[in-house]
Each structure stands twice: as C-alpha cells, then as structure tokens.
C-alpha cells in the first residue's frame, strides 16, 4: 500500500489533495518547488509531505436528531389514506370493470396512428 504521509486513509488523502489542487488552480501559491507544473501533482506532493493542514470535524451528538417517543407521525395519515382507498374501491368497483372491458374491445385489432415527431 502506498504511503500517504501522516493521513490515515487513502480516501481522506484524495479529498485533501483535491481541495488543495482547487486552491492552486484558483491562484494559490505552491508550498514546495517541484519539477511538475501540474497543480494536481503539486497538490499530491504537498499532501504527502505533510505541508497541507487539515482538520477532522467530529459530529456532535447535539446535532443528531432523535426520533420522537410517540412513534411514527405519519401513521394517522396512512390510516386515513387506507380508509379512503377502501371507500373508493367499493364505489367504483363496477365502473372500473366495465370501462376496462370497453377499452379493450374498442382498441383491439386497430393500428396505432402515427403522428409526426418533433426533432429535438
């Protein structure tokens, strides 16, 4: 495995090097002299040498949202929706069956109409 200076993981190395490369692309001055003019390579060298300072910010427990003690808030909404669906099914049960059958009969065996398509 390659060494990334004093950085603990290759993922952190990539993130730090990419942020430093962006700084160099925006006009930041390199912290070391190298043969390479490529800002990405310069940033990688700087991070490997430990010249780039970074800080790992830990997530505080205060910021983590905890679920309510009462339970799922949307439970009442879900129950109301289920009741309404049952009512709708009971009312439209006969109508839906007839309309589906009529539609199948009316479109059976007929070719589709071809229209002009717009060019994008």
C-alpha positions in Angstrom: 0.0 0.0 0.0 1.2 3.5 -0.8 2.1 5.9 1.9 0.0 9.0 2.1 2.1 10.9 4.6 0.5 11.2 8.0 -3.0 10.7 6.7 -4.9 7.6 7.9 -6.8 6.6 4.8 -6.5 7.0 1.0 -10.0 8.4 0.8 -9.0 11.3 3.1 -5.8 11.7 1.1 -7.8 12.1 -2.1 -10.2 14.6 -0.6 -7.4 16.8 0.9 -5.3 16.7 -2.3 -8.3 17.6 -4.5 -9.2 20.6 -2.3 -5.6 21.7 -2.3 -5.5 21.3 -6.2 -8.5 23.6 -6.4 -6.7 26.2 -4.3 -3.7 26.0 -6.7 -5.9 26.3 -9.8 -7.6 29.4 -8.3 -4.2 31.1 -7.9 -2.8 29.7 -4.7 1.0 29.6 -4.4 2.6 26.1 -4.1 4.3 25.3 -0.7 7.1 23.4 -2.3 9.2 23.5 -5.5 8.7 20.6 -7.9 9.5 19.7 -11.5 5.9 19.3 -12.3 3.8 22.3 -13.3 0.5 20.3 -13.0 -1.4 21.6 -10.0 -2.9 18.2 -9.2 0.5 16.6 -9.0 1.9 19.5 -6.9 -1.1 19.2 -4.5 -0.4 15.4 -4.1 3.2 16.1 -3.3 2.3 18.7 -0.7 -0.2 16.4 1.0 2.3 13.5 1.0 5.0 15.8 2.5 2.5 16.9 5.2 2.6 20.6 4.2 -1.2 20.9 3.9 -3.1 21.4 7.2 -6.5 19.9 7.7 -8.9 19.4 10.5 -11.3 16.5 11.0 -14.6 17.8 12.3 -16.4 15.3 14.6 -20.2 15.1 14.5 -21.6 16.3 17.9 -24.4 14.3 19.5 -26.4 17.6 19.9 -26.8 17.8 16.1 -28.1 14.3 15.7 -31.9 14.3 15.5 -33.6 11.7 17.7 -36.9 10.0 16.9 -39.9 11.1 18.8 -41.0 8.9 21.7 -44.6 8.8 20.4 -43.8 6.8 17.3 -44.4 7.4 13.6 -46.1 10.7 13.0 -47.5 9.7 9.5 -49.3 6.7 10.9 -52.6 8.7 11.2 -52.2 9.9 7.6 -51.6 6.4 6.4 -54.7 5.1 8.2 -56.9 7.8 6.7 -55.5 7.1 3.3 -56.2 3.3 3.6 -59.8 4.1 4.7 -60.3 6.4 1.7 -58.9 3.8 -0.7 -61.4 1.2 0.6 -64.3 3.6 0.1 -63.1 4.4 -3.5 -62.8 0.7 -4.3 -66.3 -0.1 -3.1 -67.8 2.8 -5.1 -66.0 2.3 -8.4 -65.8 -1.5 -8.4 -68.4 -2.0 -11.1 -67.5 1.0 -13.2 -63.8 0.1 -13.5 -64.5 -3.4 -14.7 -66.9 -2.1 -17.5 -64.6 0.7 -18.6 -61.6 -1.7 -18.9 -63.6 -4.2 -21.0 -64.9 -1.5 -23.3 -61.5 0.0 -23.8 -60.0 -3.4 -24.7 -62.8 -4.0 -27.2 -62.5 -0.6 -28.8 -58.7 -0.8 -29.4 -58.5 -4.5 -30.3 -57.1 -5.0 -33.8 -56.8 -1.3 -34.7 -53.5 0.0 -35.8 -51.9 2.9 -33.9 -52.0 6.3 -35.5 -48.6 7.6 -36.4 -48.0 11.3 -35.9 -45.1 13.5 -36.8 -42.4 13.6 -34.1 -40.7 16.8 -33.3 -36.9 16.8 -33.8 -35.0 17.8 -30.7 
